[in-house]
Structures are given as C-alpha cells and as structure tokens.
C-alpha cells in the first residue's frame, strides 16, 4: 500500500504545460461553494439556505511567486484570460517495503487576471509576488486520474465569463412570462389565485412595457421628486420663452398634468393594456375580477450592457393579432 507523505516539489507552467513561468513556494487551492438561496415555509425550522442547482460561487485563486520573471508578465495580463498549470509530485512510501515512489500532481487553472502584486524587494530574500485569478475552470489530476473538475456554465463554448447578475424567488399565486428567445423574463405575484389569462396578461404587460412599480402609491418618492423637478424646470423654461407667459398657478397645473402622464408610463396599474390600449391594466383586472398584484420582478438579457433598441410593445401587439 502506498501512503502519501508530502508534496516534494512543484512549479508553475504555462497552459501548454511546457514553459516554466516561475517558482512558487505555497499555493492554497480554492474552496468550491454553491450559490444558495434562502427558503422558508411549512415544515422548516426558520430560514434555510439551499444550493441553487448548477450554480457555483465566485472562485478566486492567488498564485504566489518567489520572484518576478519576464514570463510572469507575458503570461498574465490584467482583465485577460490566462491558463496556468501547477505541476509537481507527491512523495509516497510503500508500507510493505519502505520504498519511495513519486506520483504526478497537476492542477490547471483558467480565469481572468484580477490583480498582479509585484511584492517587495529585499536583499537575500524572496519578493512575495502574486497573481490573482477569477477562475472559470479548475482541473486537478493525480497520477493521471482526474479527481476534481469544474467549468462554469458555457464558458467552454463561448469563451466568456458568465455570472448571475440577480435572481428572485416568489411564492403563492405567481405567474411567469419569458419572451421569445429568452430576452426578457417576468415573475409577478398576486394576492390570490384568479383568472389565469388575466394573470398571464399582467406578466406579458410587464415584459412589454417595463413598469417601475405596481401603482402610484408604491412609486419611490425619489422618482417622483426627480421627475417633478425635471418637469417644473422644463415648464418654467418654456413659459419664460413664450410670447405670452402664463401665471405660476397655470405652470403648476401643467406640471401636474405631465406628472399624470408620467404615472401612466411607469405605474403598472395606470399603463395602457398592450392587448387593448383602450383600457388600463387596472380596468382589465377589475373586469375579470382578478386578484390584486402584490409585486413583480422583470429580468432582461444583457442588463447594463449597451444594445440596440426594440419596441417590444409593438412586437407583442402583433403576436396577439
């Protein structure tokens, strides 16, 4: 029986396993942890964190070097993907004969270079330099056998890092809508189960018209204050440039009228129903005796990334004809 004793030696090589990048003293291998969501309900003693299937948490890996070399800077460039291999061996001893044997150990990392720390310069001492990667791939091999492999979803196919920007969980009377191709997704929660068609129409409305809130009462005050300030400044400028300036009271009424228009754009209940613009969502729900909308979450592919504009309200209107 061979008993593992120590790591006898290891160095850092490039992704092609041929070019020595540098000599490293000690590397702490990364912990692998799942993304979790908090759930609660009947049968559970309080809140409980459960893994989200298929999702792995962010993994950082620091790779220290005794000293900096030219190859370190050639291999690692900030915000670029780098592949490195830690190659060494494990010293084992045969329990029966006392003979030593060395078993190959290979650990491969692939990820984005987050930081490069040059370390310190001191006579007759190491520099303590290091490189930190945000990993997208980890592979550990001992004596030619894979013991651990992790690759973040679809990274191998598209060569890009994938992260979860946000997720939501709703319970009870919930309806969902996913637009064609998965470009938009909606979760909407109701006070109680009601007309299935009405519930789904609300989800479709949210995907198409991008409301900010359920109703005026739930619109954040900072949104109201900002919009009112913009409309007041605009109205005053228009009035100052008018041939016949109006009294301040009339200007205030103009601002109030524009605020009502704003509410109809951002408040779900006040929006025109995309399937029938002659009625509002509030009117549609009332006509079907549907339950009250408690809240919603709207997701959009590539949120925060500049992209071409499309009129999804028109697109959905065409789909319903």
C-alpha positions as CSV (number, residue, x, y, z in Angstrom):
1,X,0.0,0.0,0.0
2,X,1.4,3.4,-1.0
3,X,1.0,6.1,1.7
4,X,1.1,9.7,0.6
5,X,3.6,11.7,2.6
6,X,4.4,15.2,1.2
7,X,4.4,17.3,-1.9
8,X,8.1,17.1,-2.8
9,X,8.2,19.9,-5.3
10,X,6.1,21.9,-7.8
11,X,6.5,24.8,-10.2
12,X,4.2,27.0,-12.3
13,X,3.9,26.4,-16.1
14,X,2.0,27.9,-19.0
15,X,-1.2,26.4,-20.2
16,X,0.6,24.4,-22.8
17,X,2.5,22.6,-20.0
18,X,5.9,23.3,-21.5
19,X,7.0,26.8,-20.5
20,X,8.2,27.4,-16.9
21,X,6.7,30.7,-15.7
22,X,8.2,30.8,-12.2
23,X,8.8,29.0,-8.9
24,X,6.1,29.2,-6.3
25,X,6.5,28.5,-2.6
26,X,2.9,27.7,-1.5
27,X,-0.5,27.7,-3.2
28,X,-3.8,27.3,-1.4
29,X,-6.2,25.5,-3.6
30,X,-9.7,27.1,-3.9
31,X,-12.8,26.2,-2.0
32,X,-15.7,25.2,-4.2
33,X,-19.0,26.5,-2.9
34,X,-22.5,26.6,-4.4
35,X,-24.7,29.7,-4.8
36,X,-27.5,29.4,-2.2
37,X,-31.0,30.8,-1.9
38,X,-32.9,31.3,1.4
39,X,-36.2,29.4,1.7
40,X,-38.8,29.2,4.5
41,X,-42.2,27.6,4.9
42,X,-44.2,24.8,6.5
43,X,-42.0,22.0,7.9
44,X,-38.9,24.2,8.1
45,X,-37.5,25.5,11.4
46,X,-36.9,29.1,10.3
47,X,-35.0,30.1,7.2
48,X,-32.7,27.6,5.4
49,X,-30.1,28.2,2.8
50,X,-30.3,25.7,-0.1
51,X,-28.0,25.3,-3.1
52,X,-29.1,26.7,-6.5
53,X,-28.7,23.8,-8.9
54,X,-25.9,24.2,-11.4
55,X,-24.6,27.4,-9.9
56,X,-21.1,27.8,-8.3
57,X,-20.0,30.8,-6.3
58,X,-17.2,33.1,-7.4
59,X,-13.8,31.5,-7.1
60,X,-10.6,33.5,-6.6
61,X,-7.2,31.9,-6.9
62,X,-3.9,33.5,-5.7
63,X,-0.7,32.2,-7.2
64,X,2.4,33.3,-5.4
65,X,5.9,33.5,-7.0
66,X,9.2,33.6,-5.2
67,X,10.4,36.3,-7.6
68,X,9.1,38.1,-10.7
69,X,10.1,36.9,-14.1
70,X,9.6,38.2,-17.6
71,X,7.4,35.1,-18.2
72,X,5.0,36.1,-15.4
73,X,4.2,39.4,-17.2
74,X,3.9,37.6,-20.6
75,X,1.5,35.0,-19.2
76,X,-0.7,37.3,-17.1
77,X,-2.3,40.5,-18.4
78,X,-4.9,42.3,-16.4
79,X,-8.6,41.6,-17.5
80,X,-7.4,38.9,-19.9
81,X,-7.9,35.1,-19.6
82,X,-4.8,33.1,-18.6
83,X,-4.3,29.4,-18.2
84,X,-1.6,28.0,-15.8
85,X,-0.6,24.6,-14.6
86,X,0.9,23.8,-11.2
87,X,3.0,20.7,-11.8
88,X,4.7,18.7,-9.2
89,X,4.7,15.4,-7.5
90,X,3.5,13.6,-4.3
91,X,6.0,11.6,-2.4
92,X,4.5,8.2,-1.2
93,X,6.0,5.3,0.7
94,X,5.2,1.6,0.3
95,X,4.1,0.4,3.7
96,X,5.4,-3.1,3.0
97,X,8.8,-2.4,1.5
98,X,9.6,1.1,2.7
99,X,10.3,2.1,-0.9
100,X,9.6,5.6,-2.0
101,X,7.5,6.5,-5.1
102,X,6.7,9.8,-6.7
103,X,3.2,10.4,-8.2
104,X,2.5,13.2,-10.6
105,X,0.2,16.0,-9.4
106,X,-1.2,18.5,-11.9
107,X,-3.6,21.4,-11.2
108,X,-4.8,23.5,-14.1
109,X,-6.4,26.9,-13.6
110,X,-8.1,29.1,-16.2
111,X,-9.6,32.5,-15.4
112,X,-9.5,36.3,-15.7
113,X,-6.5,38.1,-14.3
114,X,-7.8,40.3,-11.5
115,X,-4.6,41.6,-10.0
116,X,-0.8,41.4,-10.1
117,X,1.1,42.1,-6.9
118,X,4.8,42.7,-7.6
119,X,5.7,42.1,-3.9
120,X,8.8,43.5,-2.2
121,X,12.5,43.8,-2.9
122,X,14.9,42.8,-0.2
123,X,18.4,41.5,-0.4
124,X,18.8,37.8,0.0
125,X,15.0,37.3,0.3
126,X,12.1,36.3,-2.0
127,X,9.8,39.0,-3.4
128,X,6.5,37.6,-2.3
129,X,4.9,38.4,-5.7
130,X,1.5,37.0,-6.6
131,X,-1.2,36.9,-9.3
132,X,-4.9,36.6,-8.5
133,X,-7.3,35.0,-11.0
134,X,-11.1,34.9,-11.1
135,X,-11.5,31.3,-12.1
136,X,-13.7,29.8,-14.8
137,X,-12.0,26.4,-14.9
138,X,-10.3,24.1,-12.3
139,X,-8.9,20.7,-13.0
140,X,-7.0,18.6,-10.5
141,X,-5.2,15.4,-11.7
142,X,-3.3,12.9,-9.5
143,X,-1.2,10.1,-11.1
144,X,-3.1,10.6,-14.4
145,X,-6.6,10.4,-12.9
146,X,-9.0,13.4,-12.7
147,X,-10.1,13.9,-9.1
148,X,-11.9,17.2,-9.5
149,X,-13.1,19.2,-12.5
150,X,-15.2,22.3,-12.6
151,X,-16.0,24.5,-15.5
152,X,-18.5,27.4,-15.2
153,X,-21.6,27.0,-17.4
154,X,-21.0,27.5,-21.1
155,X,-17.5,29.1,-20.6
156,X,-16.0,26.3,-22.8
157,X,-18.4,27.1,-25.6
158,X,-18.3,30.9,-25.7
159,X,-15.0,31.8,-24.1
160,X,-16.6,34.4,-21.8
161,X,-17.1,34.5,-18.1
162,X,-20.7,34.0,-17.0
163,X,-22.1,35.4,-13.7
164,X,-25.6,35.6,-12.2
165,X,-26.4,39.3,-12.2
166,X,-29.5,38.8,-10.0
167,X,-32.3,36.3,-9.2
168,X,-35.6,36.4,-7.4
169,X,-37.9,33.9,-5.7
170,X,-41.7,34.3,-5.2
171,X,-44.3,32.1,-3.6
172,X,-48.0,31.7,-3.7
173,X,-50.1,32.9,-6.6
174,X,-47.3,33.6,-9.2
175,X,-47.3,33.8,-12.9
176,X,-44.4,34.0,-15.3
177,X,-43.6,35.1,-18.8
178,X,-40.5,34.6,-20.9
179,X,-40.3,36.5,-24.1
180,X,-39.2,34.7,-27.4
181,X,-35.6,33.8,-27.2
182,X,-35.3,34.5,-23.5
183,X,-34.6,38.2,-24.0
184,X,-37.0,39.1,-21.2
185,X,-38.4,37.3,-18.2
186,X,-41.0,38.2,-15.6
187,X,-42.2,37.0,-12.2
188,X,-45.4,38.5,-10.9
189,X,-47.1,37.8,-7.6
190,X,-50.8,38.1,-6.9
191,X,-52.8,38.3,-3.6
192,X,-54.6,35.1,-4.5
193,X,-55.1,32.7,-7.5
194,X,-57.6,34.2,-10.0
195,X,-58.3,34.3,-13.8
196,X,-55.3,32.5,-15.4
197,X,-55.5,34.6,-18.6
198,X,-55.6,37.8,-16.6
199,X,-52.6,36.8,-14.5
200,X,-50.6,35.9,-17.6
201,X,-51.6,39.1,-19.4
202,X,-50.1,41.1,-16.5
203,X,-46.8,39.2,-16.8
204,X,-46.8,39.9,-20.5
205,X,-47.6,43.6,-19.9
206,X,-44.6,43.9,-17.5
207,X,-42.3,42.3,-20.1
208,X,-43.5,44.7,-22.9
209,X,-44.0,48.0,-21.1
210,X,-41.3,47.9,-18.4
211,X,-43.2,49.4,-15.5
212,X,-41.2,50.6,-12.5
213,X,-43.8,49.8,-9.8
214,X,-47.3,48.4,-9.3
215,X,-49.1,51.7,-8.6
216,X,-48.6,55.3,-7.8
217,X,-48.6,54.5,-4.0
218,X,-45.6,52.2,-4.5
219,X,-43.6,54.5,-6.7
220,X,-40.4,55.6,-4.7
221,X,-40.6,59.2,-3.6
222,X,-37.2,59.9,-5.1
223,X,-38.6,59.0,-8.5
224,X,-41.5,61.4,-8.0
225,X,-39.3,64.2,-6.8
226,X,-36.8,63.9,-9.6
227,X,-39.5,63.8,-12.3
228,X,-41.4,66.7,-10.8
229,X,-38.2,68.8,-10.7
230,X,-37.4,68.0,-14.3
231,X,-41.0,68.8,-15.5
232,X,-41.1,72.0,-13.4
233,X,-37.8,73.2,-14.8
234,X,-38.9,72.4,-18.4
235,X,-42.3,74.1,-17.9
236,X,-40.7,77.3,-16.5
237,X,-38.2,77.5,-19.3
238,X,-41.0,77.1,-21.9
239,X,-43.1,79.7,-20.1
240,X,-40.1,82.2,-20.0
241,X,-39.6,81.8,-23.7
242,X,-43.3,82.1,-24.5
243,X,-44.7,85.2,-26.2
244,X,-47.5,85.2,-23.5
245,X,-46.1,83.9,-20.2
246,X,-48.7,82.2,-18.0
247,X,-49.2,82.7,-14.3
248,X,-47.3,80.4,-11.9
249,X,-50.6,78.7,-11.0
250,X,-51.1,77.6,-14.6
251,X,-47.5,76.4,-14.8
252,X,-48.1,74.2,-11.7
253,X,-51.2,72.7,-13.4
254,X,-49.1,72.0,-16.5
255,X,-46.5,70.2,-14.3
256,X,-49.3,68.2,-12.6
257,X,-50.7,67.1,-16.0
258,X,-47.3,65.9,-17.1
259,X,-46.8,64.0,-13.8
260,X,-50.1,62.2,-14.5
261,X,-48.7,61.2,-17.9
262,X,-45.5,60.0,-16.2
263,X,-47.5,57.8,-13.8
264,X,-49.3,56.2,-16.8
265,X,-45.9,55.3,-18.2
266,X,-44.2,53.9,-15.1
267,X,-47.0,52.5,-12.9
268,X,-48.3,49.1,-14.0
269,X,-51.9,49.7,-12.9
270,X,-52.0,53.0,-14.9
271,X,-50.5,51.7,-18.1
272,X,-52.5,51.1,-21.3
273,X,-53.0,47.3,-21.8
274,X,-50.8,46.3,-24.7
275,X,-53.5,43.9,-26.0
276,X,-56.2,46.6,-25.8
277,X,-54.9,50.2,-25.4
278,X,-58.4,51.5,-24.8
279,X,-58.2,50.1,-21.2
280,X,-55.7,50.3,-18.4
281,X,-54.3,47.2,-16.6
282,X,-56.3,48.3,-13.5
283,X,-59.5,48.3,-15.7
284,X,-58.6,44.9,-17.2
285,X,-58.1,43.2,-13.9
286,X,-61.3,44.7,-12.5
287,X,-63.4,43.5,-15.5
288,X,-62.1,39.9,-14.8
289,X,-62.5,40.2,-11.0
290,X,-58.8,39.3,-10.8
291,X,-56.7,39.4,-7.6
292,X,-54.5,42.3,-6.6
293,X,-51.0,42.5,-7.9
294,X,-48.6,42.4,-4.9
295,X,-45.3,42.8,-6.8
296,X,-43.2,41.8,-9.7
297,X,-39.6,41.3,-10.9
298,X,-38.5,41.9,-14.5
299,X,-35.3,40.5,-16.0
300,X,-33.7,41.5,-19.2
301,X,-30.8,39.7,-21.0
302,X,-27.7,41.8,-21.0
303,X,-29.0,44.3,-18.4
304,X,-26.4,47.1,-18.1
305,X,-24.9,46.4,-21.5
306,X,-25.4,48.8,-24.4
307,X,-27.6,47.2,-27.0
308,X,-29.9,48.1,-29.9
309,X,-33.4,49.3,-29.0
310,X,-36.5,47.4,-29.9
311,X,-40.2,48.2,-29.4
312,X,-41.5,45.1,-27.6
313,X,-44.9,46.5,-27.0
314,X,-45.5,46.6,-30.8
315,X,-44.0,43.2,-31.1
316,X,-46.4,41.7,-28.5
317,X,-49.3,43.5,-30.1
318,X,-48.5,41.8,-33.4
319,X,-48.3,38.4,-31.7
320,X,-51.8,38.8,-30.3
321,X,-53.5,39.7,-33.6
